[in-house]
Amino acid sequence: MRSQDMSDEEIARRGLQIYEQRLKPTLEQTHTGEQVAISVEDGDYEVAPTGAEADARLRSRHPDAVFALLEVGKPLLDWPWSRTDVLAGKP
């Protein structure tokens, strides 16, 4: 399934999966409280103090990307699975 065809919930799940499996150990050492934008297709990411900044940086490299926007270090139980404010959205 191409990322443009995924639901918001699937985008959030894939973004969180990439974060948990590949990024968490490294990012939580130095970037807790910052925002990370994660491409759900290739796992590329950007970290910045704000979501808008992380979004702009990642989108400059991947203008058509679909990605999840997450807060580094936020407890898993607090992640809003179906809220669209955690998503950068679809182009």
C-alpha positions as CSV (number, residue, x, y, z in Angstrom):
1,M,0.0,0.0,0.0
2,R,1.4,3.4,-1.0
3,S,1.5,5.9,1.9
4,Q,-0.8,8.3,0.1
5,D,-3.5,5.6,0.4
6,M,-3.1,5.1,4.1
7,S,-5.6,6.3,6.8
8,D,-4.4,8.8,9.4
9,E,-4.4,6.0,12.0
10,E,-2.1,3.8,9.8
11,I,0.2,6.7,9.2
12,A,0.4,7.3,13.0
13,R,1.0,3.5,13.7
14,R,3.8,3.3,11.1
15,G,5.5,6.4,12.3
16,L,5.4,5.2,15.9
17,Q,6.7,1.8,14.8
18,I,9.7,3.4,13.1
19,Y,10.2,5.6,16.1
20,E,10.1,2.7,18.6
21,Q,12.2,0.3,16.6
22,R,14.9,2.6,15.1
23,L,14.9,6.1,16.5
24,K,13.9,6.0,20.2
25,P,17.2,5.0,21.8
26,T,19.2,7.6,20.0
27,L,16.7,10.5,20.0
28,E,15.7,10.2,23.6
29,Q,19.3,10.7,24.7
30,T,19.6,14.2,23.4
31,H,16.2,15.4,21.9
32,T,13.5,14.6,24.6
33,G,10.7,17.2,24.3
34,E,11.5,18.1,20.7
35,Q,9.4,17.1,17.6
36,V,10.4,14.4,15.1
37,A,8.8,14.2,11.6
38,I,9.1,10.6,10.3
39,S,8.5,9.5,6.7
40,V,6.3,6.4,6.8
41,E,7.7,5.1,3.5
42,D,11.4,5.2,4.0
43,G,12.0,6.1,7.7
44,D,13.8,9.3,6.9
45,Y,13.3,11.8,9.7
46,E,14.0,15.3,11.0
47,V,14.2,16.5,14.6
48,A,13.5,20.2,15.6
49,P,12.3,22.2,18.5
50,T,8.9,22.7,16.9
51,G,6.7,20.5,14.7
52,A,6.6,23.2,12.0
53,E,10.4,23.2,11.8
54,A,10.7,19.4,11.6
55,D,7.9,19.4,9.0
56,A,9.6,22.0,6.8
57,R,13.0,20.4,7.0
58,L,11.8,16.9,6.0
59,R,9.4,18.3,3.4
60,S,12.4,20.1,1.8
61,R,14.0,16.8,1.0
62,H,10.7,14.8,0.4
63,P,8.1,17.2,-0.9
64,D,5.5,14.5,-1.6
65,A,6.2,12.5,1.6
66,V,3.5,11.4,4.0
67,F,4.8,11.4,7.6
68,A,4.0,11.3,11.2
69,L,4.9,14.1,13.6
70,L,5.7,12.9,17.1
71,E,7.1,14.3,20.3
72,V,10.4,12.6,21.4
73,G,10.2,11.0,24.7
74,K,6.4,11.2,25.2
75,P,5.1,8.1,27.0
76,L,3.5,5.5,24.7
77,L,0.2,5.6,26.5
78,D,-0.2,9.3,25.8
79,W,0.1,9.0,22.0
80,P,-3.2,10.0,20.4
81,W,-3.7,7.3,17.9
82,S,-6.5,8.8,15.9
83,R,-5.9,12.5,16.4
84,T,-4.8,14.2,13.2
85,D,-2.9,16.9,15.1
86,V,0.0,14.4,15.5
87,L,0.2,14.0,11.8
88,A,1.9,16.2,9.3
89,G,-0.8,15.1,6.9
90,K,-0.9,14.1,3.3
91,P,0.4,16.4,0.5
